[in-house]
Amino acid sequence: MNSIKKAKWIFRLTTVIFMGFVVFGFWKLNTMNKEAEKIYNMPIGEYKILSQKNIADDKDVKVFQYKTIVNANISSEDLKSISESIISKAKNATDINGVEILMYSKPDELKGEPTIAQVIYAPGGNLGRALNEPNANYSQFSYYINPKTSILKQYNSSKSQSSNSIKDTTKQNADNTKNIDNTDKAVENTVKAVENTK
């Protein structure tokens, strides 16, 4: 009789432990799904850093690479704001020689090339200089942005076209000024020639 009670007690204990694991498993899975859903549906203007490492071979050189998740429809303003936020945090933590930010829209893309953009903040916007010039100061730093999405490429393209348009207009104005100067000289020469014939 004692052994039957003991068996029932073991069975109940085993059942409670098993049910506890099942409930914990469902809770954990639900939490992971919510986190994954949040990452996959990252609000525009927000970001999540999934990895950070120093990519310099020399331990005294600090060139940090950040792999981040952002919304696929990020604007150029959001890209700049996110980049500045990450770089500001890096600079507040330690002196840096450079930063590379690789932006993705999904966590399963992290092993490949960035799908949204690559942002470099380094001396002259050059990651190679950051790795080889450990004593560069922040006044030499600038941004290099390599957009990967059509939205960002269109923005950069329209910005470039408007810049080219301004250059073309400036050149045309300079040419017109030169033509006016040449016309003035021709009139002046004609007046001199007429005066000489008198």
Steps between C-alpha positions, in 0.01 A plus 500: 500500500787731587658442160172589322483834685864562417439422130199735491703774667786457247248499213338824624838666554616395154175632349535836678864536387408403142209748496733767638744440211214513248366830640851648515566383141182666371579820689859508365382428144238773523759749631743408221226535238406844631867607494544362147182675387624827649833462319336407169258792533749752633330842514648758265766706676578230758781245495631199687869413523539124461879483510795724580869420465839665458621410148854638547788251531686731738334495844590870552306600188124518549304463178156372592266320266129505586246274333157655540141431403300793362174538310536417129328830409750715686542855372834674459417723798432192717820339377698807601325526839555130580866518391562807715334331800716186471819702445421730792458198731829354373686830557351539847617150596863537385734677258440351157705482183199427280154347477338281236123455520345223291123536474265211425123461493494141636717306748544207259687731259785575744746252348495677163552850369284773659160521330415857602825698525863508607605807696863576579615770741877526479786731398403617151206256510754224431498182711854414386629826648318427825678164524842645413493844666443440872573864592245666270287766671128557455551815291630271222193272519223502242215275389495262206153360425447211261122460452366158400124566468326665208345761733840617623656472153220715352557763768876504438437504124256793518740682733782436253283608204399824671865559585595437134215726389634781722850442357360509143308823570809657655709396197236634259491832688879520484490429124231768451713750694799411281289550184383841626862596573600388148214702346603808700858461374382459139292820525795681657731383221246607236473846655882529504520390138241760396686771693829400330347532153398859572 
